Amino acid sequence: MPVCGRRIASVCVCAAGLLLAGRPAWAQAQAPTVAFEQMVAELGHEDANVRLRAVRALKQAAYPEAAVPLTRSLNDPEDAIQAEAIAAEINLHLAVPLVPRKRVGLLIEVRTDISAAGLFTQGSGVLHPRPVELPVLTALRAVLRDDNPRVAVEALYAFGLLADNVYGADRRRLLTESAAELGAAVGVPQRELRSAAVQVIARLYAWRVGDLAADITVGDALVTALNDREYAIRMTAMDAIGALRYDRGVQALTDLYTHYGRGAVAVAALGALARIAHPASLPLLTAALSGRDASLKLPAVEGLARSGATDQRSAIDALLLNERNPELRLAGHFAAVLLSNGPVDELVGGLERSRLRPKALQYLADVAPGRGNVLAPHVQDPDVAIRLDLVELLGRSGDPQALSVVQRMQQDTDPAVARAAVRAAARIQSVDALTR
């Protein structure tokens, strides 16, 4: 079988799997290569089978320059072609493109599925760090209006995944242009689409250095989702409002917290208020810190720390003096960093424990801006997973002091860390350009 090359003029496609299925090996060996331009042209062919074959060929070749031409297939009237085009757009942007189909021996074909939802949950680490072009994301977002909910959901997760590789002024434009359609998707009848929309908004609009205040269209849509008939969507919406630091959601979250008073919903509502850290929430946070419900003390410590409530530092210290709960102790170290510029070592140490890692990541994301030099020594950790986490955090921090650190990490021996460092440098530089 011919080797697939990646040239601008042409892309060689493995003919056995795509053009000559079922033909004998001797015939496959003589199959001609297919020009890249021909495959692009065939995306608009009147025969659906030809269009499908062209999309699959470009998906397997995984040539980056096919990304924009493939957008026309995202609007194809055939669902199967749309699904293949979504998978193709993802494959073109993966750090390690997947082989959609391969031949085992001479007879058995094994297909490797590309799941947008599955890759979305893995985060931007699966992507090549090069920026994603806005026309690709615009086309994916338009599929939200498709008549087939399964196609729409897959396109939405693909959009959410690829949108993480948009930086600077392009990111601001993307956030503005996406607000209306994503906000509308939160209110559609299909549960899967509503759930995906809330998750994508939480990922895309989670506040970063350099971002403007969250668009009220998506923010208010999340507030409305607090009344969704699905419990999981309501809980995700609460977390998303906190991630966006959406001030207009404070009253609704406060009402929920006051209504329930205890239990999972109350903890989630206070946790979201703790991430927003609005001055109006200080009385609730202070009362929860001194209250009898142990489950509310964690968000209380977090919120008081983010609020800069230095007058509560002694109360937090007294609470944690003999505390054995590792999550609450980690929150205490977080408060020490924000309220008295304490060391970050314990927060970094939290990355080593699977139970503490989600909170440690959240806390480090909050303390990283302006502390690039403090975190720099930890980036040399022998644990690849910790290096990867810290490089990603430094990139999202937008801290100019961290630029030289992540640039050095582009030479890391682990390919995933090196790729993350390229993405981190792009993020820091784009923030710097916006704030000049």
VMD Tcl script that draws the C-alpha trace (Angstrom):
set ca {
  {0.00 0.00 0.00}
  {1.36 3.47 -0.80}
  {2.56 5.67 2.00}
  {0.36 8.68 2.70}
  {2.29 11.94 2.24}
  {1.37 15.41 3.42}
  {2.16 17.85 0.62}
  {0.37 21.05 -0.22}
  {-0.09 20.02 -3.85}
  {-1.44 16.57 -3.15}
  {-2.37 14.15 -0.42}
  {-1.86 10.44 -0.95}
  {-4.77 8.38 0.26}
  {-4.56 4.70 1.14}
  {-6.64 3.37 -1.72}
  {-7.36 -0.05 -0.26}
  {-9.64 1.28 2.45}
  {-11.20 4.23 0.61}
  {-11.38 3.74 -3.15}
  {-10.86 0.10 -4.03}
  {-12.43 -1.86 -1.18}
  {-12.77 -5.48 -2.10}
  {-10.24 -5.46 -4.97}
  {-7.28 -7.85 -4.90}
  {-3.93 -6.78 -3.48}
  {-2.27 -6.64 -6.90}
  {-4.85 -4.12 -8.07}
  {-4.49 -2.05 -4.91}
  {-0.75 -1.76 -5.44}
  {-1.35 -0.08 -8.81}
  {-3.96 2.40 -7.51}
  {-3.14 6.02 -8.35}
  {-2.76 8.71 -5.69}
  {-5.65 11.12 -5.40}
  {-4.97 14.84 -5.71}
  {-5.86 16.97 -2.71}
  {-7.63 19.44 -4.98}
  {-9.73 16.64 -6.47}
  {-10.86 15.46 -3.04}
  {-11.82 19.02 -2.10}
  {-13.71 19.44 -5.35}
  {-15.60 16.19 -4.75}
  {-16.95 17.54 -1.46}
  {-19.51 19.32 -3.65}
  {-20.26 16.42 -6.00}
  {-23.91 15.66 -6.75}
  {-23.41 11.99 -5.84}
  {-23.60 11.53 -2.05}
  {-21.35 8.47 -2.22}
  {-18.63 10.50 -3.90}
  {-18.97 13.23 -1.28}
  {-18.78 10.70 1.54}
  {-15.70 9.09 0.01}
  {-14.00 12.49 -0.27}
  {-14.71 13.38 3.38}
  {-13.38 10.04 4.55}
  {-10.26 10.45 2.43}
  {-9.53 13.86 3.94}
  {-10.28 12.57 7.41}
  {-7.78 9.77 7.05}
  {-5.12 11.96 5.46}
  {-5.56 14.42 8.39}
  {-4.00 17.25 6.41}
  {-4.46 20.59 8.25}
  {-5.21 22.60 5.10}
  {-8.39 20.57 4.61}
  {-10.01 22.14 7.70}
  {-11.72 25.10 6.00}
  {-12.70 23.26 2.79}
  {-14.34 20.55 4.91}
  {-16.72 23.08 6.47}
  {-18.99 22.82 3.43}
  {-19.61 19.16 4.32}
  {-20.80 20.11 7.81}
  {-23.94 21.44 6.11}
  {-24.39 18.45 3.80}
  {-28.00 17.20 3.54}
  {-26.83 13.66 4.34}
  {-26.43 12.94 8.07}
  {-23.72 10.37 7.46}
  {-21.61 12.92 5.59}
  {-22.11 15.51 8.32}
  {-21.02 13.01 10.97}
  {-17.91 12.12 8.97}
  {-17.12 15.80 8.44}
  {-17.34 16.49 12.17}
  {-15.00 13.59 12.86}
  {-12.68 14.82 10.11}
  {-12.46 18.33 11.56}
  {-11.50 16.82 14.90}
  {-8.94 14.46 13.40}
  {-7.21 17.28 11.52}
  {-6.61 19.06 14.82}
  {-5.56 16.17 17.04}
  {-1.99 16.05 18.27}
  {-1.89 12.43 17.16}
  {-4.48 11.94 14.41}
  {-6.46 8.73 14.67}
  {-6.55 6.26 11.81}
  {-10.27 5.95 11.08}
  {-9.86 2.54 9.46}
  {-6.99 0.14 8.95}
  {-6.53 -3.30 7.44}
  {-5.50 -6.23 9.58}
  {-3.99 -8.85 7.31}
  {-5.88 -8.89 4.02}
  {-9.47 -9.35 5.11}
  {-10.38 -7.80 8.47}
  {-11.04 -4.09 8.82}
  {-10.85 -2.38 12.21}
  {-12.52 1.02 12.60}
  {-11.35 3.53 15.18}
  {-14.29 5.81 16.04}
  {-13.74 9.50 16.71}
  {-16.10 10.60 19.46}
  {-16.41 14.35 19.93}
  {-18.04 13.91 23.34}
  {-15.31 11.56 24.53}
  {-12.48 13.79 23.34}
  {-14.19 16.87 24.82}
  {-13.98 15.33 28.28}
  {-10.23 14.78 27.80}
  {-9.57 18.49 27.28}
  {-7.27 20.50 25.05}
  {-4.31 18.22 25.72}
  {-5.49 15.93 22.90}
  {-5.14 18.77 20.38}
  {-2.22 19.99 18.36}
  {-1.45 23.48 19.73}
  {-1.83 25.31 16.41}
  {-4.76 27.78 16.40}
  {-8.11 26.63 15.02}
  {-9.46 28.90 12.29}
  {-12.66 30.74 13.13}
  {-14.55 29.61 9.97}
  {-14.26 26.02 11.23}
  {-15.87 26.92 14.55}
  {-18.52 29.08 12.89}
  {-19.52 26.14 10.68}
  {-19.60 23.69 13.60}
  {-21.72 26.08 15.64}
  {-24.21 26.39 12.77}
  {-24.87 22.63 12.96}
  {-26.62 23.27 16.29}
  {-29.70 24.06 14.20}
  {-29.60 20.68 12.43}
  {-32.77 18.60 12.38}
  {-30.89 15.55 13.68}
  {-30.17 16.05 17.40}
  {-27.38 13.45 17.38}
  {-25.51 15.35 14.69}
  {-26.09 18.63 16.53}
  {-24.76 17.23 19.82}
  {-21.64 15.81 18.19}
  {-20.99 19.13 16.42}
  {-21.43 21.02 19.69}
  {-18.89 18.88 21.54}
  {-16.49 19.22 18.60}
  {-16.96 22.99 18.76}
  {-16.29 23.00 22.50}
  {-13.16 20.92 22.08}
  {-11.63 22.91 19.21}
  {-12.60 26.32 20.64}
  {-9.94 25.91 23.31}
  {-7.30 26.51 20.63}
  {-8.40 30.07 19.88}
  {-6.34 32.86 21.38}
  {-6.33 36.61 21.98}
  {-8.54 38.83 19.83}
  {-9.92 35.79 18.01}
  {-11.05 34.34 21.34}
  {-12.88 37.56 22.24}
  {-14.58 37.53 18.85}
  {-15.52 33.88 19.25}
  {-17.05 34.49 22.69}
  {-19.15 37.34 21.34}
  {-20.29 35.60 18.17}
  {-21.15 32.32 19.92}
  {-23.26 33.72 22.74}
  {-26.66 33.82 21.04}
  {-26.55 30.31 19.57}
  {-25.09 28.64 22.63}
  {-27.48 30.45 24.93}
  {-30.42 29.33 22.79}
  {-29.18 25.72 22.86}
  {-29.52 25.70 26.66}
  {-33.29 25.98 26.25}
  {-33.97 23.39 23.52}
  {-36.29 20.42 24.21}
  {-33.60 17.77 23.65}
  {-31.95 16.88 26.96}
  {-28.65 15.76 25.39}
  {-28.28 19.04 23.52}
  {-29.11 21.13 26.59}
  {-26.58 19.19 28.64}
  {-23.88 19.58 26.00}
  {-24.59 23.31 25.68}
  {-24.19 23.91 29.42}
  {-20.92 21.93 29.48}
  {-19.51 23.73 26.44}
  {-20.44 27.14 27.84}
  {-18.78 26.23 31.14}
  {-15.57 25.28 29.30}
  {-15.51 28.10 26.75}
  {-16.64 31.01 28.92}
  {-14.86 30.08 32.14}
  {-13.08 33.28 33.04}
  {-9.46 33.71 31.99}
  {-7.06 36.62 32.26}
  {-7.70 38.86 29.26}
  {-11.40 37.99 29.00}
  {-14.15 40.56 29.26}
  {-17.11 40.02 31.56}
  {-19.25 37.03 30.59}
  {-21.86 37.77 27.94}
  {-25.28 38.14 29.55}
  {-26.86 35.96 26.84}
  {-24.99 32.85 27.94}
  {-24.93 33.91 31.60}
  {-28.67 34.42 31.80}
  {-29.22 31.16 29.93}
  {-27.30 29.37 32.68}
  {-29.38 31.10 35.34}
  {-32.52 29.89 33.56}
  {-31.03 26.37 33.49}
  {-31.05 26.39 37.30}
  {-34.72 25.49 36.86}
  {-34.12 22.73 34.30}
  {-36.16 19.59 34.89}
  {-32.97 17.50 34.82}
  {-31.06 17.45 38.12}
  {-27.67 16.92 36.43}
  {-28.16 19.95 34.18}
  {-29.15 22.12 37.14}
  {-26.01 21.11 39.02}
  {-23.77 21.65 36.00}
  {-25.35 25.07 35.44}
  {-24.52 26.08 39.01}
  {-20.90 25.09 38.54}
  {-20.81 26.93 35.20}
  {-22.14 30.17 36.70}
  {-19.34 30.00 39.24}
  {-16.75 29.30 36.55}
  {-17.95 32.33 34.57}
  {-17.90 34.48 37.73}
  {-21.28 35.68 36.61}
  {-22.47 38.42 38.96}
  {-26.02 38.38 37.63}
  {-26.35 34.83 38.90}
  {-25.62 35.72 42.52}
  {-29.23 36.32 43.54}
  {-30.51 33.09 42.00}
  {-27.73 31.09 43.65}
  {-28.39 32.81 46.97}
  {-32.08 31.96 46.73}
  {-31.25 28.31 46.06}
  {-28.82 28.18 48.96}
  {-31.30 29.81 51.33}
  {-34.13 27.54 50.19}
  {-32.25 24.25 50.63}
  {-29.96 25.23 53.50}
  {-28.15 21.90 53.44}
  {-27.44 18.96 51.17}
  {-25.89 18.68 47.71}
  {-27.78 21.57 46.13}
  {-26.92 23.96 48.95}
  {-23.25 22.95 48.82}
  {-23.16 23.44 45.04}
  {-24.89 26.83 45.26}
  {-22.51 28.07 47.95}
  {-19.59 26.67 45.96}
  {-20.65 28.69 42.93}
  {-21.05 31.81 45.08}
  {-17.58 31.14 46.48}
  {-16.10 31.21 42.98}
  {-17.86 34.46 42.08}
  {-16.83 35.98 45.43}
  {-19.28 38.87 45.20}
  {-19.32 41.22 48.24}
  {-23.02 40.46 48.73}
  {-22.14 36.85 49.57}
  {-19.79 37.66 52.44}
  {-22.45 37.32 55.18}
  {-23.46 33.87 53.87}
  {-19.84 32.72 53.65}
  {-18.98 34.01 57.10}
  {-22.03 32.35 58.64}
  {-21.23 29.04 56.92}
  {-17.66 29.14 58.23}
  {-18.87 29.30 61.82}
  {-21.92 27.10 61.27}
  {-22.44 23.46 62.23}
  {-22.65 21.96 58.73}
  {-19.17 20.61 57.92}
  {-19.95 20.27 54.20}
  {-20.48 24.03 53.89}
  {-17.19 24.99 55.53}
  {-15.15 24.11 52.43}
  {-16.90 26.56 50.06}
  {-16.97 29.10 52.90}
  {-13.16 29.03 53.19}
  {-12.79 29.22 49.40}
  {-15.15 32.16 49.06}
  {-13.64 34.15 51.91}
  {-10.19 33.59 50.43}
  {-11.25 34.81 46.99}
  {-13.04 37.76 48.56}
  {-9.81 38.88 50.21}
  {-11.46 38.68 53.64}
  {-8.28 39.08 55.68}
  {-10.39 39.78 58.77}
  {-11.50 36.12 58.63}
  {-7.97 34.71 58.46}
  {-7.80 33.95 62.19}
  {-11.21 32.22 62.09}
  {-10.02 30.08 59.16}
  {-6.81 29.20 61.00}
  {-8.76 28.26 64.13}
  {-11.08 26.04 62.10}
  {-8.18 24.17 60.51}
  {-5.99 23.88 63.58}
  {-6.91 20.26 64.27}
  {-8.64 19.51 60.99}
  {-7.93 16.11 59.41}
  {-10.09 16.40 56.30}
  {-7.53 16.69 53.44}
  {-9.85 18.71 51.21}
  {-10.54 21.26 53.92}
  {-6.86 21.43 54.78}
  {-6.06 22.10 51.12}
  {-8.64 24.90 51.12}
  {-6.85 26.34 54.15}
  {-3.55 26.42 52.22}
  {-5.39 28.11 49.36}
  {-6.65 30.76 51.78}
  {-3.13 31.26 53.14}
  {-1.83 31.97 49.63}
  {-4.51 34.51 48.81}
  {-4.86 36.17 52.20}
  {-1.23 36.30 53.32}
  {0.82 35.36 50.26}
  {1.71 31.95 51.69}
  {3.63 29.25 49.80}
  {2.03 27.28 46.97}
  {3.83 24.00 47.73}
  {0.86 22.28 49.34}
  {-1.41 23.22 46.45}
  {1.04 21.74 43.97}
  {1.29 18.68 46.20}
  {-2.46 18.26 45.89}
  {-1.97 17.42 42.20}
  {-0.38 14.13 43.25}
  {-3.58 12.82 44.85}
  {-6.50 11.93 42.60}
  {-9.04 12.92 45.26}
  {-7.53 16.37 45.70}
  {-6.45 17.06 42.11}
  {-9.68 18.77 40.87}
  {-9.62 21.24 43.77}
  {-5.86 21.72 43.52}
  {-6.24 22.61 39.84}
  {-9.01 25.07 40.64}
  {-7.01 26.72 43.43}
  {-3.82 26.92 41.37}
  {-5.75 28.49 38.50}
  {-6.83 31.24 40.91}
  {-3.40 31.88 42.39}
  {-1.30 31.49 39.22}
  {-1.75 35.03 37.79}
  {1.21 37.06 39.03}
  {2.92 34.02 40.54}
  {4.66 32.60 37.50}
  {8.06 32.84 39.19}
  {6.75 31.10 42.31}
  {5.36 28.18 40.32}
  {8.39 27.95 38.01}
  {10.49 25.59 40.19}
  {7.62 23.10 40.38}
  {7.39 22.85 36.59}
  {10.51 20.67 36.66}
  {8.70 18.00 38.67}
  {9.72 14.46 37.59}
  {6.04 13.49 37.38}
  {4.89 14.09 33.79}
  {1.27 14.59 34.86}
  {2.24 17.38 37.27}
  {4.42 19.10 34.68}
  {1.54 18.92 32.25}
  {-0.93 20.40 34.76}
  {1.38 23.25 35.71}
  {2.28 24.21 32.14}
  {-1.42 24.31 31.29}
  {-2.15 26.44 34.37}
  {0.64 28.88 33.58}
  {-0.68 29.29 30.07}
  {-4.17 30.13 31.32}
  {-2.73 32.53 33.90}
  {-1.71 35.02 31.22}
  {1.26 35.90 33.43}
  {4.09 37.45 31.34}
  {6.58 36.23 33.95}
  {5.64 32.67 33.03}
  {6.44 33.05 29.33}
  {10.12 32.16 29.59}
  {9.20 29.19 31.81}
  {6.76 27.65 29.32}
  {9.07 28.39 26.41}
  {11.77 26.30 28.07}
  {9.24 23.53 28.58}
  {8.73 23.31 24.83}
  {11.87 21.16 24.88}
  {10.44 18.76 27.47}
  {11.17 15.09 26.84}
  {7.47 14.26 27.04}
  {5.64 15.21 23.78}
  {2.40 16.07 25.58}
  {4.19 18.50 27.89}
  {6.05 20.06 24.97}
  {2.78 20.56 23.06}
  {1.09 22.04 26.14}
  {4.01 24.46 26.49}
  {3.54 25.68 22.90}
  {-0.15 26.28 23.62}
  {0.68 27.98 26.93}
  {3.11 30.37 25.26}
  {0.51 31.28 22.63}
  {-2.04 32.02 25.34}
  {0.33 34.21 27.36}
  {1.47 36.14 24.29}
  {-2.09 36.69 23.11}
  {-3.12 38.09 26.51}
  {-0.07 40.34 26.52}
  {-1.06 41.67 23.09}
  {-4.60 42.43 24.29}
  {-3.51 44.29 27.39}
  {-0.84 46.50 25.87}
}
mol new
graphics top color blue
foreach p $ca { graphics top sphere $p radius 0.5 }
foreach p [lrange $ca 0 end-1] q [lrange $ca 1 end] { graphics top cylinder $p $q radius 0.2 }
display resetview
